[in-house]
């Protein structure tokens, strides 16, 4: 397997692990009663679980070199980068979170877009 692809898969695996961790944390917060709105908290938990499942599926698909996973991985990195850039401004700006999201997303996108990885998926 191409080294660039292995690094990209590792980044996506870490991103999906972070999403699973946030899902567990959110679920525990709901069970402990640490939420202002149960409806909003349950909706957020559903979104986190869906994102974690999607990211895990993409990482597994990339590892197995499934053709569909290449584009899905790039789309996921663009979504993470858009969340990261939004973290730099506004009332609740958190530049540390923005950089923590943007750097791995940009690196993974670059690696997935590289010619060596694209040829593994028959894109060239």
C-alpha positions, -999 to +999 in steps of 0.1 A: +000+000+000+012+035-008+027+054+021+006+085+014-025+064+015-015+048+048-010+083+064-044+095+050-061+064+064-044+070+098-057+106+099-092+095+090-091+068+116-081+093+143-108+117+131-134+089+134-121+079+168-125+115+179-161+115+167-168+083+185-153+098+217-174+129+213-205+107+208-198+088+240-191+120+259-224+135+246-243+104+255-229+104+291-238+141+294-274+133+285-276+104+309-262+126+337-287+153+330-260+179+320-280+193+291-302+223+288-325+208+261-330+170+259-343+173+223-313+193+211-289+170+229-304+139+214-303+155+180-266+164+184-259+128+196-276+115+165-255+137+143-223+127+161-231+090+158-239+094+121-207+114+115-186+088+134-201+059+115-196+077+082-159+086+089-152+050+101-168+036+069-147+059+048-115+050+066-123+013+062-132+018+025-099+036+019-080+008+036-097-017+014-091+006-016-128+009-025-132+033-053-162+052-037-142+060-005-117+082-022-141+110-031-160+105+002-128+110+021-120+142+002-155+155+009-152+147+046-119+166+048-135+197+031-164+196+056-139+194+085-119+223+070-151+244+068-159+237+105-123+246+113-124+279+094-156+288+112-138+282+145-115+312+139-142+339+142-174+348+159-185+351+195-172+317+205-140+317+185-115+290+194-084+293+172-068+262+189-098+241+178-096+256+144-060+247+139-064+213+154-091+205+128-076+224+099-041+210+098-050+172+097-078+179+073-056+198+049-028+172+051-053+144+045-069+162+016-035+169+001-025+132+004-058+119-010-054+144-039-019+133-047-012+115-080+001+084-062-031+079-042-054+088-071-038+061-093-045+035-065-082+042-070-081+043-108-087+081-109-058+087-134 
